[in-house]
């Protein structure tokens, strides 16, 4: 494994500060994805992610909770949902999209770098 591959494996997900009842740190890591995946019976993480992109409220709440539960195991999706209102929904969604884009862009960069190195 070369240094660049090792560095890519060590990429830490972007931490986003979110204000609910207090400042919390939102992180979309594998643990968050696993929590999200297990939250809704019959829906996979991928299904919920598509619903986030579609702006479905349950999905936004699920992703917000999944990225915050690492700090407080007693945190519930309903608790998170109490702080997301019509007035601030778009702000929270934008923060969520920012974290998702960071995760996806690193993945795309790694795939692009890998395909470029195979062409050489």
C-alpha positions in Angstrom: 0.0 0.0 0.0 1.5 3.3 -1.0 1.4 6.5 1.1 -1.4 8.0 -0.9 -3.7 5.0 -0.5 -2.9 4.9 3.2 -3.8 8.6 3.6 -7.1 8.0 1.8 -7.9 5.2 4.2 -7.3 7.6 7.1 -9.6 10.3 5.9 -11.8 11.4 8.7 -15.4 12.4 7.9 -16.0 16.1 8.1 -17.3 17.3 11.5 -20.2 19.8 11.3 -21.3 21.8 14.3 -25.0 21.7 14.7 -27.1 23.6 17.3 -30.1 21.8 18.7 -30.6 22.0 22.5 -26.8 22.7 22.6 -23.9 22.6 20.2 -23.4 19.1 18.9 -20.9 17.6 16.4 -22.5 15.9 13.4 -20.3 13.2 11.8 -21.3 10.9 8.9 -19.0 7.9 9.5 -19.6 4.2 9.2 -21.3 4.0 12.6 -23.7 6.8 11.5 -24.5 4.9 8.3 -25.1 1.7 10.3 -27.5 3.5 12.7 -29.4 5.0 9.8 -29.6 1.7 8.0 -31.1 0.0 11.1 -33.6 2.8 11.9 -36.4 2.0 9.5 -37.5 -1.6 8.9 -37.6 -2.5 5.2 -35.5 0.6 4.1 -31.8 0.4 3.4 -29.4 3.2 4.0 -29.5 3.8 0.2 -33.3 4.2 0.2 -33.1 6.7 3.0 -30.3 8.6 1.3 -32.4 9.0 -1.8 -35.3 10.3 0.3 -32.9 12.8 1.9 -32.1 14.1 -1.6 -35.8 14.2 -2.3 -36.3 16.3 0.9 -38.4 13.8 2.8 -38.7 14.9 6.4 -38.3 11.5 8.0 -35.1 11.0 6.0 -33.6 14.3 7.0 -34.4 13.6 10.6 -32.9 10.0 10.4 -29.7 11.3 8.9 -29.4 14.1 11.4 -29.9 11.7 14.3 -27.5 9.1 12.8 -24.7 11.7 12.6 -25.3 13.0 16.2 -26.0 9.8 18.2 -22.3 9.1 18.6 -22.2 11.9 21.2 -25.2 10.8 23.2 -26.5 7.2 22.9 -29.8 8.3 24.6 -30.5 10.7 21.7 -33.7 9.8 19.8 -34.8 10.8 16.3 -37.9 12.4 17.9 -35.7 14.6 20.1 -33.7 15.7 17.0 -36.9 16.3 15.1 -38.2 18.7 17.9 -35.5 21.2 16.9 -36.0 21.0 13.1 -38.9 23.4 12.1 -40.3 24.8 8.9 -38.2 27.9 9.6 -34.8 26.1 9.9 -35.4 22.9 7.9 -33.5 24.2 4.9 -30.5 25.2 7.1 -30.3 21.7 8.6 -30.7 20.1 5.2 -27.9 22.2 3.8 -25.6 21.2 6.6 -26.5 17.6 6.0 -25.9 17.9 2.3 -22.5 19.5 3.0 -21.5 16.5 5.1 -22.8 14.0 2.6 -21.0 15.8 -0.3 -17.7 15.7 1.7 -18.1 11.9 2.1 -19.1 11.4 -1.5 -16.4 13.7 -3.0 -13.6 11.8 -1.2 -15.0 8.5 -2.5 -15.2 9.9 -6.1 -11.6 11.3 -5.9 -10.3 7.9 -4.7 -12.1 6.1 -7.6 -10.9 8.7 -10.1 -7.3 8.5 -8.9 -7.5 4.7 -9.0 -8.7 4.6 -12.6 -6.1 7.2 -13.6 -3.3 5.1 -12.1 -4.5 2.0 -13.9 -4.3 3.9 -17.3 -0.6 4.6 -16.8 
